[in-house]
């Protein structure tokens, strides 16, 4: 009986020593509205339809299939909000967008084709000023459509080039690649709908 009591006390002591220290959240840093309007304010099931400008009868549809919070507790009482959004195209490569808030009204955006060593697109927004791989334009003519408040990613991945987002619309233009440098198509936005 003495050994059983000692054993139970040892187990209890071990369990208490393994308990994680949790820090109460005293401050929450939210994503800036600017970032939300470009990348996050879309519902799961939203579909964007694109026409290939190289092949007039070819279209692609990209669906937002999953959107979940991706918050980070820094352990010092501050919670940084964020989201992970998963997109599934019909013809092009699946991708995800990760968006996270930072200090002083900033945010980070990553567009990831989910293949290692294929490259990422990234941007930084700080108090409505964009940098880190994107150029902001008040307006941009794409095909025959004028878009306002536009972000053009300057880099590319093995699956995407010339990626352009418009505020409150989402992805409006991109060049799809096959992962080996060959162009699948050059796509422009046609319409957005809810599935």
Backbone as CSV, one residue per row, in Angstrom:
resi,resn,N_x,N_y,N_z,CA_x,CA_y,CA_z,C_x,C_y,C_z
1,UNK,0.821,-1.190,0.000,0.000,0.000,0.000,0.864,1.253,0.000
2,UNK,1.963,1.189,0.774,2.877,2.314,0.853,3.462,2.605,-0.528
3,UNK,3.815,1.530,-1.277,4.398,1.696,-2.602,3.382,2.242,-3.594
4,UNK,2.144,1.803,-3.460,1.081,2.308,-4.335,0.871,3.806,-4.111
5,UNK,0.874,4.233,-2.856,0.713,5.663,-2.555,1.895,6.449,-3.101
6,UNK,3.116,5.924,-2.934,4.302,6.585,-3.475,4.238,6.661,-5.003
7,UNK,3.789,5.583,-5.637,3.662,5.531,-7.091,2.660,6.582,-7.590
8,UNK,1.499,6.667,-6.915,0.483,7.639,-7.316,0.969,9.074,-7.108
9,UNK,1.682,9.334,-6.041,2.229,10.675,-5.789,3.257,11.021,-6.866
10,UNK,4.075,10.039,-7.250,5.079,10.260,-8.307,4.403,10.589,-9.631
11,UNK,3.367,9.854,-9.966,2.632,10.101,-11.211,2.005,11.494,-11.178
12,UNK,1.403,11.863,-10.048,0.790,13.180,-9.909,1.847,14.275,-10.040
13,UNK,2.994,14.088,-9.418,4.080,15.064,-9.511,4.586,15.206,-10.932
14,UNK,4.730,14.086,-11.626,5.162,14.110,-13.030,4.135,14.821,-13.893
15,UNK,2.884,14.531,-13.699,1.822,15.171,-14.480,1.808,16.677,-14.249
16,UNK,1.972,17.108,-13.008,1.972,18.545,-12.722,3.208,19.237,-13.283
17,UNK,4.342,18.543,-13.311,5.556,19.157,-13.846,5.498,19.291,-15.367
18,UNK,4.701,18.474,-16.037,4.555,18.526,-17.496,3.481,19.499,-17.942
19,UNK,2.755,20.056,-17.016,1.668,20.965,-17.365,2.221,22.217,-18.039
20,UNK,1.671,22.574,-19.180,2.111,23.762,-19.904,1.649,25.009,-19.180
21,UNK,2.536,25.969,-19.146,2.165,27.269,-18.613,1.375,28.002,-19.694
22,UNK,0.234,28.498,-19.376,-0.538,29.263,-20.338,-0.540,30.717,-19.909
23,UNK,-0.427,31.566,-20.898,-0.435,32.990,-20.638,-1.794,33.536,-21.020
24,UNK,-2.384,34.263,-20.126,-3.663,34.888,-20.437,-3.455,35.953,-21.502
25,UNK,-4.359,35.987,-22.451,-4.294,36.982,-23.507,-4.794,38.310,-22.943
26,UNK,-3.932,39.305,-22.988,-4.292,40.639,-22.509,-4.463,41.621,-23.662
27,UNK,-3.988,41.232,-24.848,-4.067,42.111,-26.017,-4.252,41.247,-27.259
28,UNK,-5.170,41.650,-28.129,-5.379,40.960,-29.400,-5.062,41.921,-30.535
29,UNK,-4.197,41.476,-31.445,-3.825,42.279,-32.609,-4.571,41.696,-33.802
30,UNK,-5.470,42.493,-34.366,-6.297,42.042,-35.483,-5.653,42.374,-36.822
31,UNK,-6.024,41.605,-37.835,-5.572,41.897,-39.189,-6.110,43.251,-39.629
32,UNK,-5.306,44.034,-40.327,-5.809,45.306,-40.854,-6.940,45.073,-41.867
33,UNK,-7.902,45.979,-41.887,-9.035,45.871,-42.813,-8.568,45.797,-44.264
34,UNK,-7.519,46.524,-44.581,-6.952,46.522,-45.945,-6.593,45.096,-46.376
35,UNK,-5.906,44.373,-45.514,-5.511,42.991,-45.814,-6.735,42.087,-45.911
36,UNK,-7.675,42.273,-44.988,-8.903,41.472,-45.010,-9.638,41.653,-46.341
37,UNK,-9.718,42.897,-46.830,-10.460,43.182,-48.061,-9.809,42.574,-49.296
38,UNK,-8.495,42.445,-49.304,-7.815,41.836,-50.449,-7.873,40.304,-50.401
39,UNK,-7.658,39.706,-49.222,-7.375,38.278,-49.174,-8.321,37.417,-48.329
40,UNK,-9.059,37.983,-47.370,-9.747,37.144,-46.383,-11.274,37.217,-46.451
41,UNK,-11.843,38.329,-46.806,-13.292,38.528,-46.690,-14.093,37.789,-47.765
42,UNK,-13.892,36.486,-47.830,-14.613,35.623,-48.769,-15.083,34.397,-47.999
43,UNK,-16.243,33.892,-48.356,-16.803,32.726,-47.681,-16.355,31.439,-48.348
44,UNK,-16.248,30.389,-47.548,-16.002,29.065,-48.107,-17.109,28.756,-49.116
45,UNK,-16.721,28.201,-50.249,-17.678,27.921,-51.318,-17.723,29.005,-52.375
46,UNK,-17.019,30.118,-52.146,-16.936,31.157,-53.168,-16.084,30.635,-54.320
47,UNK,-16.540,30.879,-55.539,-15.820,30.453,-56.737,-15.518,31.662,-57.613
48,UNK,-14.319,31.675,-58.163,-13.915,32.692,-59.123,-13.759,31.994,-60.468
49,UNK,-14.336,32.565,-61.506,-14.265,31.976,-62.844,-13.341,32.840,-63.695
50,UNK,-12.460,32.177,-64.450,-11.461,32.850,-65.266,-11.514,32.328,-66.697
51,UNK,-11.192,33.217,-67.629,-11.069,32.819,-69.021,-9.596,32.874,-69.407
52,UNK,-9.152,31.880,-70.145,-7.782,31.818,-70.636,-7.674,32.716,-71.864
53,UNK,-6.811,33.719,-71.820,-6.672,34.638,-72.954,-5.891,34.018,-74.108
54,UNK,-5.227,32.893,-73.876,-4.514,32.197,-74.950,-5.434,31.254,-75.720
55,UNK,-6.487,30.782,-75.059,-7.449,29.843,-75.656,-8.846,30.318,-75.246
56,UNK,-9.507,31.026,-76.127,-10.762,31.720,-75.797,-11.854,30.816,-75.227
57,UNK,-11.844,29.534,-75.569,-12.889,28.625,-75.093,-12.473,27.836,-73.849
58,UNK,-11.359,28.215,-73.246,-10.881,27.498,-72.058,-11.100,28.373,-70.821
59,UNK,-11.672,27.768,-69.792,-11.965,28.468,-68.549,-11.382,27.678,-67.377
60,UNK,-11.212,28.338,-66.274,-10.835,27.679,-65.026,-11.690,28.273,-63.913
61,UNK,-11.980,27.458,-62.919,-12.719,27.897,-61.741,-11.858,27.600,-60.526
62,UNK,-11.717,28.593,-59.665,-10.983,28.415,-58.415,-11.978,28.568,-57.272
63,UNK,-12.028,27.549,-56.413,-12.963,27.560,-55.289,-12.220,27.689,-53.971
64,UNK,-12.746,28.522,-53.075,-12.255,28.592,-51.704,-12.895,27.433,-50.948
65,UNK,-12.100,26.389,-50.669,-12.655,25.165,-50.081,-12.521,25.109,-48.560
66,UNK,-11.640,25.938,-47.993,-11.460,25.905,-46.543,-10.910,27.246,-46.084
67,UNK,-11.448,27.724,-44.982,-10.971,28.980,-44.385,-11.015,28.787,-42.881
68,UNK,-9.851,28.875,-42.247,-9.851,28.686,-40.795,-8.904,29.678,-40.128
69,UNK,-9.234,30.042,-38.891,-8.365,30.953,-38.148,-6.993,30.332,-37.920
70,UNK,-5.989,31.159,-37.960,-4.610,30.733,-37.707,-3.991,31.781,-36.777
71,UNK,-4.419,31.742,-35.512,-3.985,32.745,-34.549,-2.713,32.295,-33.846
72,UNK,-1.915,33.263,-33.405,-0.659,32.972,-32.742,-0.616,33.697,-31.403
73,UNK,-0.433,32.927,-30.329,-0.251,33.493,-28.997,1.254,33.571,-28.763
74,UNK,1.785,34.778,-28.602,3.235,34.931,-28.477,3.767,34.535,-27.099
75,UNK,2.905,34.136,-26.193,3.330,33.718,-24.867,3.523,34.870,-23.900
76,UNK,3.437,36.082,-24.398,3.611,37.246,-23.538,2.318,37.999,-23.320
77,UNK,1.199,37.357,-23.674,-0.098,37.984,-23.467,-0.721,38.576,-24.715
78,UNK,-0.012,38.519,-25.850,-0.547,39.085,-27.083,-0.961,37.969,-28.043
79,UNK,-2.174,38.080,-28.568,-2.690,37.138,-29.564,-2.721,37.852,-30.910
80,UNK,-2.017,37.290,-31.892,-2.004,37.826,-33.256,-2.974,36.999,-34.092
81,UNK,-3.943,37.670,-34.712,-4.949,36.943,-35.484,-4.443,36.676,-36.901
82,UNK,-5.015,35.659,-37.511,-4.650,35.308,-38.875,-5.612,34.282,-39.436
83,UNK,-5.408,33.942,-40.711,-6.244,32.956,-41.397,-5.405,32.132,-42.350
84,UNK,-5.879,30.917,-42.603,-5.349,30.059,-43.652,-6.521,29.743,-44.566
85,UNK,-6.348,30.033,-45.856,-7.401,29.813,-46.849,-6.881,28.841,-47.898
86,UNK,-7.637,27.782,-48.174,-7.253,26.769,-49.156,-8.093,26.920,-50.412
87,UNK,-7.411,26.942,-51.565,-8.074,27.136,-52.856,-7.813,25.944,-53.757
88,UNK,-8.867,25.527,-54.490,-8.760,24.413,-55.417,-9.223,24.845,-56.806
89,UNK,-8.280,24.992,-57.748,-8.654,25.263,-59.141,-9.030,23.967,-59.859
90,UNK,-9.726,24.094,-60.982,-10.062,22.916,-61.801,-8.872,22.514,-62.668
91,UNK,-8.150,23.509,-63.235,-7.074,23.209,-64.171,-5.682,23.488,-63.618
92,UNK,-5.548,24.453,-62.756,-4.250,24.863,-62.249,-3.958,24.221,-60.900
93,UNK,-2.831,24.576,-60.310,-2.348,23.978,-59.069,-3.085,24.522,-57.848
94,UNK,-3.446,23.626,-56.916,-4.016,24.043,-55.629,-3.031,24.965,-54.926
95,UNK,-3.556,25.867,-54.102,-2.686,26.753,-53.343,-3.390,27.177,-52.065
96,UNK,-2.604,27.721,-51.144,-3.172,28.273,-49.929,-2.623,29.672,-49.721
97,UNK,-3.411,30.465,-49.016,-2.983,31.789,-48.611,-2.974,31.809,-47.093
98,UNK,-1.835,32.235,-46.532,-1.705,32.398,-45.084,-1.545,33.888,-44.816
99,UNK,-2.369,34.393,-43.921,-2.370,35.813,-43.594,-2.255,35.942,-42.076
100,UNK,-1.298,36.740,-41.627,-1.123,36.920,-40.198,-0.912,38.379,-39.834
101,UNK,-1.437,38.766,-38.690,-1.262,40.145,-38.226,0.097,40.283,-37.562
102,UNK,0.580,41.510,-37.554,1.839,41.828,-36.898,1.661,43.062,-36.031
103,UNK,2.725,43.481,-35.435,2.639,44.647,-34.557,2.507,45.933,-35.365
104,UNK,1.999,46.950,-34.733,1.875,48.294,-35.302,1.055,48.339,-36.586
105,UNK,-0.029,47.584,-36.659,-0.933,47.656,-37.808,-0.417,46.988,-39.060
106,UNK,0.473,46.035,-38.938,1.030,45.369,-40.115,0.437,43.976,-40.299
107,UNK,0.686,43.406,-41.469,0.282,42.022,-41.732,1.230,41.414,-42.753
108,UNK,1.261,40.090,-42.772,2.071,39.336,-43.731,1.151,38.422,-44.513
109,UNK,1.394,38.322,-45.819,0.596,37.482,-46.699,1.536,36.554,-47.457
110,UNK,1.191,35.269,-47.492,1.958,34.298,-48.267,1.007,33.501,-49.148
111,UNK,1.326,33.427,-50.440,0.591,32.592,-51.386,1.503,31.412,-51.688
112,UNK,1.040,30.205,-51.362,1.890,29.017,-51.386,1.258,27.929,-52.256
113,UNK,1.963,27.475,-53.312,1.427,26.388,-54.144,1.580,24.995,-53.522
114,UNK,2.074,24.921,-52.301,2.124,23.678,-51.516,3.000,22.594,-52.134
115,UNK,4.061,23.013,-52.806,5.061,22.078,-53.318,6.407,22.617,-52.866
116,UNK,7.182,21.792,-52.157,8.433,22.305,-51.624,9.366,22.701,-52.764
117,UNK,10.099,23.764,-52.532,11.081,24.322,-53.469,10.457,24.869,-54.750
118,UNK,9.152,25.137,-54.740,8.519,25.702,-55.946,8.359,27.210,-55.843
119,UNK,8.691,27.775,-54.686,8.611,29.214,-54.494,7.320,29.639,-53.817
120,UNK,7.344,30.837,-53.267,6.197,31.436,-52.592,6.044,32.865,-53.091
121,UNK,4.835,33.387,-52.994,4.602,34.809,-53.210,4.346,35.414,-51.844
122,UNK,4.936,36.571,-51.575,4.719,37.169,-50.260,4.567,38.675,-50.369
123,UNK,3.878,39.223,-49.382,3.636,40.661,-49.316,3.543,41.073,-47.858
124,UNK,3.845,42.333,-47.610,3.744,42.920,-46.280,2.908,44.181,-46.391
125,UNK,1.936,44.324,-45.489,1.113,45.529,-45.446,1.351,46.197,-44.101
126,UNK,1.679,47.477,-44.150,1.935,48.210,-42.926,1.249,49.563,-43.031
127,UNK,0.145,49.712,-42.285,-0.629,50.956,-42.298,-0.996,51.395,-43.717
128,UNK,-1.605,50.470,-44.462,-2.094,50.694,-45.829,-0.990,50.938,-46.854
129,UNK,0.234,50.586,-46.530,1.347,50.656,-47.465,1.831,49.232,-47.727
130,UNK,1.914,48.847,-48.999,2.295,47.487,-49.370,3.752,47.438,-49.803
131,UNK,4.437,46.351,-49.441,5.828,46.146,-49.836,6.127,44.652,-49.831
132,UNK,7.386,44.314,-49.983,7.809,42.922,-49.860,7.350,42.034,-50.998
133,UNK,7.449,42.497,-52.224,7.104,41.630,-53.350,5.847,41.996,-54.094
134,UNK,5.182,43.088,-53.715,3.988,43.530,-54.439,4.092,45.020,-54.753
135,UNK,3.383,45.399,-55.788,3.233,46.808,-56.128,1.750,47.128,-56.079
136,UNK,1.422,48.203,-55.357,0.040,48.653,-55.256,-0.226,49.659,-56.368
137,UNK,-1.385,49.530,-57.029,-1.819,50.491,-58.050,-3.236,50.941,-57.725
138,UNK,-3.488,52.235,-57.892,-4.849,52.744,-57.703,-5.795,52.150,-58.730
139,UNK,-5.300,51.932,-59.947,-6.115,51.320,-60.999,-5.199,50.587,-61.970
140,UNK,-5.747,49.578,-62.622,-4.979,48.785,-63.577,-5.942,48.194,-64.601
141,UNK,-5.637,48.395,-65.865,-6.434,47.834,-66.951,-5.920,46.430,-67.257
142,UNK,-6.821,45.450,-67.134,-6.488,44.063,-67.460,-7.477,43.630,-68.534
143,UNK,-6.965,43.373,-69.731,-7.861,43.100,-70.857,-8.681,44.342,-71.132
144,UNK,-9.982,44.211,-71.052,-10.874,45.347,-71.279,-11.513,45.863,-69.992
145,UNK,-11.045,45.357,-68.845,-11.651,45.729,-67.565,-10.683,46.553,-66.732
146,UNK,-11.175,47.640,-66.195,-10.386,48.478,-65.291,-10.660,48.025,-63.859
147,UNK,-9.605,47.690,-63.141,-9.709,47.308,-61.735,-9.107,48.411,-60.880
148,UNK,-9.690,48.599,-59.698,-9.240,49.641,-58.793,-8.698,49.011,-57.522
149,UNK,-7.688,49.647,-56.935,-7.012,49.170,-55.734,-6.509,47.743,-55.972
150,UNK,-5.371,47.666,-56.628,-4.838,46.414,-57.150,-3.440,46.143,-56.581
151,UNK,-3.168,44.872,-56.276,-1.842,44.416,-55.868,-1.284,43.480,-56.934
152,UNK,-0.099,43.787,-57.450,0.566,42.944,-58.445,1.799,42.320,-57.800
153,UNK,1.793,40.993,-57.669,2.963,40.295,-57.135,4.065,40.317,-58.186
154,UNK,5.280,40.660,-57.770,6.389,40.833,-58.697,7.163,39.554,-58.965
155,UNK,7.063,38.598,-58.104,7.775,37.339,-58.306,6.856,36.303,-58.915
156,UNK,7.290,35.088,-58.829,6.486,33.985,-59.312,6.904,32.706,-58.632
157,UNK,6.188,31.651,-58.914,6.531,30.318,-58.431,6.630,29.421,-59.656
158,UNK,6.866,28.159,-59.449,6.874,27.220,-60.578,5.467,26.978,-61.118
159,UNK,4.444,27.504,-60.411,3.051,27.268,-60.810,2.278,28.541,-61.142
160,UNK,2.775,29.709,-60.726,2.049,30.960,-60.958,3.022,32.092,-61.269
161,UNK,2.656,32.927,-62.218,3.366,34.170,-62.524,2.332,35.265,-62.696
162,UNK,2.784,36.506,-62.600,1.931,37.658,-62.887,0.591,37.595,-62.143
163,UNK,0.677,37.342,-60.848,-0.502,37.189,-59.998,-0.973,38.580,-59.552
164,UNK,-2.263,38.874,-59.796,-2.815,40.188,-59.487,-4.120,40.031,-58.700
165,UNK,-4.198,40.750,-57.570,-5.397,40.760,-56.723,-6.023,42.148,-56.737
166,UNK,-7.349,42.204,-56.735,-8.078,43.468,-56.604,-8.860,43.438,-55.298
167,UNK,-8.898,44.575,-54.643,-9.578,44.698,-53.355,-11.061,44.364,-53.506
168,UNK,-11.584,43.543,-52.605,-12.983,43.095,-52.545,-13.407,42.210,-53.716
169,UNK,-12.468,41.826,-54.565,-12.767,40.881,-55.654,-11.953,39.608,-55.460
170,UNK,-10.660,39.757,-55.168,-9.763,38.618,-55.038,-8.834,38.546,-56.227
171,UNK,-8.445,37.339,-56.583,-7.524,37.097,-57.692,-8.200,37.478,-59.011
172,UNK,-7.589,38.400,-59.772,-8.208,38.856,-61.024,-7.409,38.470,-62.260
173,UNK,-6.152,38.077,-62.087,-5.358,37.700,-63.252,-4.138,36.897,-62.799
174,UNK,-3.763,35.887,-63.586,-2.564,35.108,-63.288,-2.168,34.295,-64.515
175,UNK,-0.908,33.940,-64.552,-0.403,33.028,-65.570,-0.150,31.696,-64.888
176,UNK,-0.832,30.656,-65.328,-0.674,29.329,-64.748,0.454,28.579,-65.422
177,UNK,1.303,27.938,-64.614,2.425,27.146,-65.121,2.273,25.699,-64.675
178,UNK,2.967,24.811,-65.358,2.836,23.374,-65.072,3.825,22.843,-64.039
179,UNK,4.667,23.703,-63.475,5.670,23.253,-62.520,7.030,23.048,-63.153
180,UNK,7.100,23.105,-64.491,8.356,22.936,-65.230,8.647,24.137,-66.123
181,UNK,7.909,25.230,-65.929,8.145,26.438,-66.707,7.263,26.606,-67.929
182,UNK,6.438,25.618,-68.223,5.548,25.708,-69.381,4.233,26.370,-68.972
183,UNK,3.767,27.299,-69.798,2.520,28.007,-69.517,1.312,27.126,-69.809
184,UNK,0.421,27.025,-68.824,-0.862,26.332,-69.016,-1.848,27.299,-69.654
185,UNK,-1.839,28.535,-69.161,-2.742,29.548,-69.687,-2.529,30.878,-68.992
186,UNK,-3.059,31.921,-69.591,-3.047,33.263,-68.996,-4.496,33.621,-68.724
187,UNK,-4.846,33.715,-67.450,-6.238,33.777,-67.037,-6.626,35.169,-66.551
188,UNK,-7.829,35.595,-66.936,-8.399,36.851,-66.452,-9.760,36.564,-65.825
189,UNK,-10.074,37.337,-64.813,-11.304,37.187,-64.042,-12.530,37.452,-64.911
190,UNK,-13.553,36.573,-64.769,-14.824,36.742,-65.460,-15.914,37.099,-64.459
191,UNK,-16.071,36.267,-63.423,-17.068,36.554,-62.402,-16.804,35.743,-61.144
192,UNK,-17.455,36.175,-60.062,-17.369,35.502,-58.766,-18.774,35.062,-58.393
193,UNK,-18.873,33.845,-57.815,-20.193,33.345,-57.404,-20.035,32.471,-56.177
194,UNK,-21.126,32.234,-55.500,-21.163,31.370,-54.322,-21.741,30.034,-54.729
195,UNK,-21.058,28.959,-54.378,-21.497,27.608,-54.724,-22.707,27.207,-53.904
